[in-house]
Amino acid sequence: MGRRTVEAMSARSASASVWSALRREAAFLARDRSAWAWWLVVLFLSVLAVSAGLNEVHRQKATIAHLVEADRAERMAVLKTRKEWSAVYHSFHLTYDPPSEFAFAALGRRDDAAWKHRVRMLALEGQIHERDAGHPVLALVGRFDFAFFAAFVLPLVLIVLLHGLRAGERVAGRHDLLVATAAGDSGRLWRLRAGLRATVVFSAAVLPLVVAAGLSGTAAPTLLAACALLFAYVLFWTLVCAVLAAWQQTAEVILAALVALWILLGVVVPAAGRIAIDRTVPMPSGADIVMTQREAVNAGWDLPKANTMAAFVERHPQWAAYTAVERPFEWKWYFAFQQVGDQKAQALSEAYTDGRMERDRLAGWLALIAPPVLLERALQVLARTDVRASLAYEARVRDFHASLREFYYPKLFRDDRLEPAALEGLPEFSPRAAGR
Amino acid sequence: MIRLRVIAGAEWRYWLRSRLVLGSALLMAGLLLATTAVTTLRMQGEAAERTHHQDKAEAAFLAQPARHPHRMVHYGHYVFRTPTPLAGFDPGLDPVTGQSIFLEGHRQNTPMFAPSGASADLGGFSWLSPAMVYQLFGPLLVILLGHGLIAREREAGTLATLLAQGAPGRLLLAGKAAALLSVIVLMSLPLALSAALAVRDGDPPLAAVALVGVYLLYLSIWGALALLASALLRRRTAVLAALATLWVVLTLVLPAVAVSATSNAAPMAGKLETDLVMLSDLRKLGDGYNVNDPAFARLRAELLAEHGVQRVEDLPVNLRGLVAQASEQKLTDTLNTYARAQMAAETRQAIVLASHGWFTPLLAVADASRALAGTDLAHHHRFLQEAEALRFAFVQGLNRVHAEKLSFSDDIRRSSDAQAEARTRVDASHWRLLDRFVFEPDAAGSRLARSQSQWLMLCAWFAVLVGAGAWVGGRLKP
């Protein structure tokens, strides 16, 4: 009984001493002007990053709104000047991938992969690889979005702030005194100091993110996940800095070692990993896909029409009874060999998609040993700006293109007249598949 | 001069004793050698593959059987951009721009298949090239070597002795600078090796020399920054922390911020947007497939008058082919007007971004490096222009065959009359009108000219820092 009371009392006094230590260190920190300066710098950079992201997302949304209008007007104009199947041949349809509510934080693949296309009912493989992407120099240098700031800049701020924690006191001659006078274990003092500084950095970084997320209507779970990721990431680097700062070395050796570690984890491992993954997962070259497709489509003109129609019917048996082609040129034969062109390139095209998927899957595993890349990729997943989102958009373009064919084929093969009324119910591209 | 050498020599002896310096230099050398080997091999592989695809595409075009010439207009052709030998040092825009274009009648397609679209996505730094190692990490080694140049002497109390013994501050600084400069020259040896190999493989020597020069200047700027900080701040740790912070700001933060600022300051419409505007212009040009389109009425009337006949069928040439030619000409004029505007907008945006080089030498050296290596935006634009010239040449060549070798009456009946269709096929020997596509990199002169303003920026940085160094050297206190 008595022993338990003593234990309880000592626990209470220990917690009291933690509090007093915390208050003391916080007071130190509050008087430390350089800590305030760093807090302001991080806050400023974070504001810069999220506002640049918000701006870009705003611009992309405006572009899409403008494109939707212009695309509709263009199609109307085509339908007015062209007749029947010639109008269908000349009608393009806009497809696009709107930025998510969290895209401002991680613009990811949206900078160098196409997120907008205009497709028509010809062979899709000749169209889907067109890339109306952004400015190549801007894509190469890379944008200052929150993901880049958090993954690459923030650790360096922590490194600069925390590397000299002990070595600095050692040089100042206070180190041993501090250790000796620290109540209980002395490690706690350094943990407290590092923790407080890291908290300062984390709070300055996360605040603008939360505000921007509120402005753009990010779902709470997404934001929470992002904050948790950021917290874990700051914790990781704080621990790394604290461990290395405890090393009996001068501050410059510790700083050099930490920066070398940053280069290793953020640059060398990803660079080596990318090469290794690209070697491990071979992919057909893009040129082979489009050239195969082109050969197949053009061969259609010269092959006996029955061959083309037979290949077409393999996938569309319901039109088997309507495949007689009597004249040298008929639209149903023309669109049929476009479809057959896609069929011939399908294996290559699927291998290309699967290869990208597989490379991305392996990149996800590799990121586990490269925390900066792990955070960047995780934020991109939350923002739906990762490779998977880009591939999902491509799949939606393919679905839409298929639905165009499904819409026109009955009219084409039954030889219906294409009155304007017949075009009601023309499929429209829906930018988000259900559930996403 | 002797005293200068003594000071520099003493610094070298210190560096050679320092495990930190030796370890970092070894790491840097390893990183440079590895990236040089990997990037050179990769770009050589790319060059070989693209040349192979180019040959294959040309062979495929020439191997087409006899057919209607307009079929070949739509059969089309592929061209590939092959990288320069110096791209093995700085691949520049190669990974983020499409490397092949499909050329066909009536359209200008976008370049397809950027390597970055197919590779594993591990962040921007995963495209590490020797150029990036120099741009990003070269300064770090210079900082590590240079931060202690003066501060170390001050901390050890030897600075006071040196000054008291009559070594003027400027001489001391010059000696230290000479030591650092010799390291920088040593650091650029792997680059010089890459450049020499590229010259052997056909890149102009002047461009290669300028490339080495621009990196020497860039690293010297960092050397001057390190020396200045070392002379101005009291403690070595403070110097190092300040320089590390400066490095984060100048190489990581500012370039990326400049990108965001540029897309705000000089927004640019994408190709789809401008295409949609263009399409309404194109509709006014008339339908090149329809000889009765009023847009071609004058051409028709003039032809009939010229040959003194009443009916189109009696003309010695095929009106359809002539209309196709006239329409492709008008269409291409419009397409080119928009393409030029698009390229001008891209160039404008690139210039706005490049102007931030006044604030961070990284952007300046990166721009100059791409221009000199032949991997910059201007090179990509020239690829687009040459591809378009080839497209127009073979399409018009085919249209001429269409006009001269086919009879009008067969041509208009070929969709309904199988015998007429057979007569509209022309011999395959006509396909030889396709020119070989060889994308030649720019000559040294134009590469240098494009990097002019970057040289100016870097020289200005260097001059200001040297001036500041001279000023500080005159007032150096222990």
Chai-1 contact restraints between the chains, C-beta under 6 A:
chainA,res_idxA,chainB,res_idxB,connection_type,confidence,min_distance_angstrom,max_distance_angstrom,comment,restraint_id
A,A52,B,S260,contact,1.0,0.0,6.0,A-B,restraint_1
A,N55,B,N264,contact,1.0,0.0,6.0,A-B,restraint_2
A,A70,B,L276,contact,1.0,0.0,6.0,A-B,restraint_3
A,E74,B,L276,contact,1.0,0.0,6.0,A-B,restraint_4
A,E74,B,L279,contact,1.0,0.0,6.0,A-B,restraint_5
A,D112,B,V96,contact,1.0,0.0,6.0,A-B,restraint_6
A,D112,B,S116,contact,1.0,0.0,6.0,A-B,restraint_7
A,A113,B,G117,contact,1.0,0.0,6.0,A-B,restraint_8
A,K116,B,L272,contact,1.0,0.0,6.0,A-B,restraint_9
A,H129,B,M112,contact,1.0,0.0,6.0,A-B,restraint_10
A,E130,B,T110,contact,1.0,0.0,6.0,A-B,restraint_11
A,R131,B,G98,contact,1.0,0.0,6.0,A-B,restraint_12
A,R131,B,T110,contact,1.0,0.0,6.0,A-B,restraint_13
A,D132,B,G270,contact,1.0,0.0,6.0,A-B,restraint_14
A,D132,B,K271,contact,1.0,0.0,6.0,A-B,restraint_15
A,D132,B,L272,contact,1.0,0.0,6.0,A-B,restraint_16
A,H135,B,E346,contact,1.0,0.0,6.0,A-B,restraint_17
A,H135,B,Q349,contact,1.0,0.0,6.0,A-B,restraint_18
A,P136,B,L93,contact,1.0,0.0,6.0,A-B,restraint_19
A,P136,B,V96,contact,1.0,0.0,6.0,A-B,restraint_20
A,P136,B,T97,contact,1.0,0.0,6.0,A-B,restraint_21
A,V137,B,A350,contact,1.0,0.0,6.0,A-B,restraint_22
A,V137,B,L377,contact,1.0,0.0,6.0,A-B,restraint_23
A,L138,B,V259,contact,1.0,0.0,6.0,A-B,restraint_24
A,A139,B,V96,contact,1.0,0.0,6.0,A-B,restraint_25
A,L140,B,L93,contact,1.0,0.0,6.0,A-B,restraint_26
A,L140,B,V96,contact,1.0,0.0,6.0,A-B,restraint_27
A,V141,B,P255,contact,1.0,0.0,6.0,A-B,restraint_28
A,V141,B,V259,contact,1.0,0.0,6.0,A-B,restraint_29
A,G142,B,G124,contact,1.0,0.0,6.0,A-B,restraint_30
A,G142,B,A256,contact,1.0,0.0,6.0,A-B,restraint_31
A,R143,B,V259,contact,1.0,0.0,6.0,A-B,restraint_32
A,R143,B,S260,contact,1.0,0.0,6.0,A-B,restraint_33
A,F144,B,A256,contact,1.0,0.0,6.0,A-B,restraint_34
A,F144,B,V257,contact,1.0,0.0,6.0,A-B,restraint_35
A,F144,B,S260,contact,1.0,0.0,6.0,A-B,restraint_36
A,V153,B,L252,contact,1.0,0.0,6.0,A-B,restraint_37
A,L156,B,V248,contact,1.0,0.0,6.0,A-B,restraint_38
A,V160,B,A241,contact,1.0,0.0,6.0,A-B,restraint_39
A,V160,B,A244,contact,1.0,0.0,6.0,A-B,restraint_40
A,V160,B,T245,contact,1.0,0.0,6.0,A-B,restraint_41
A,G164,B,T237,contact,1.0,0.0,6.0,A-B,restraint_42
A,A251,B,T237,contact,1.0,0.0,6.0,A-B,restraint_43
A,E252,B,L240,contact,1.0,0.0,6.0,A-B,restraint_44
A,V253,B,L20,contact,1.0,0.0,6.0,A-B,restraint_45
A,L255,B,L240,contact,1.0,0.0,6.0,A-B,restraint_46
A,A256,B,L20,contact,1.0,0.0,6.0,A-B,restraint_47
A,G266,B,F125,contact,1.0,0.0,6.0,A-B,restraint_48
A,V267,B,F125,contact,1.0,0.0,6.0,A-B,restraint_49
A,V267,B,L128,contact,1.0,0.0,6.0,A-B,restraint_50
A,P270,B,L122,contact,1.0,0.0,6.0,A-B,restraint_51
A,P270,B,G123,contact,1.0,0.0,6.0,A-B,restraint_52
A,P270,B,S126,contact,1.0,0.0,6.0,A-B,restraint_53
A,A271,B,S126,contact,1.0,0.0,6.0,A-B,restraint_54
A,A271,B,L128,contact,1.0,0.0,6.0,A-B,restraint_55
A,G273,B,L122,contact,1.0,0.0,6.0,A-B,restraint_56
A,R274,B,A120,contact,1.0,0.0,6.0,A-B,restraint_57
A,R274,B,L122,contact,1.0,0.0,6.0,A-B,restraint_58
A,R274,B,S126,contact,1.0,0.0,6.0,A-B,restraint_59
A,I277,B,A120,contact,1.0,0.0,6.0,A-B,restraint_60
A,D278,B,S119,contact,1.0,0.0,6.0,A-B,restraint_61
A,G286,B,F113,contact,1.0,0.0,6.0,A-B,restraint_62
A,A287,B,H53,contact,1.0,0.0,6.0,A-B,restraint_63
A,A287,B,S100,contact,1.0,0.0,6.0,A-B,restraint_64
A,N298,B,Y75,contact,1.0,0.0,6.0,A-B,restraint_65
A,W301,B,R71,contact,1.0,0.0,6.0,A-B,restraint_66
A,R327,B,S416,contact,1.0,0.0,6.0,A-B,restraint_67
A,P328,B,S415,contact,1.0,0.0,6.0,A-B,restraint_68
A,P328,B,A418,contact,1.0,0.0,6.0,A-B,restraint_69
A,P328,B,E421,contact,1.0,0.0,6.0,A-B,restraint_70
A,F329,B,S415,contact,1.0,0.0,6.0,A-B,restraint_71
A,R359,B,A120,contact,1.0,0.0,6.0,A-B,restraint_72
A,A363,B,A120,contact,1.0,0.0,6.0,A-B,restraint_73
A,A363,B,D121,contact,1.0,0.0,6.0,A-B,restraint_74
A,A363,B,L122,contact,1.0,0.0,6.0,A-B,restraint_75
A,V373,B,L122,contact,1.0,0.0,6.0,A-B,restraint_76
A,V373,B,G123,contact,1.0,0.0,6.0,A-B,restraint_77
A,E376,B,G123,contact,1.0,0.0,6.0,A-B,restraint_78
A,V387,B,D121,contact,1.0,0.0,6.0,A-B,restraint_79
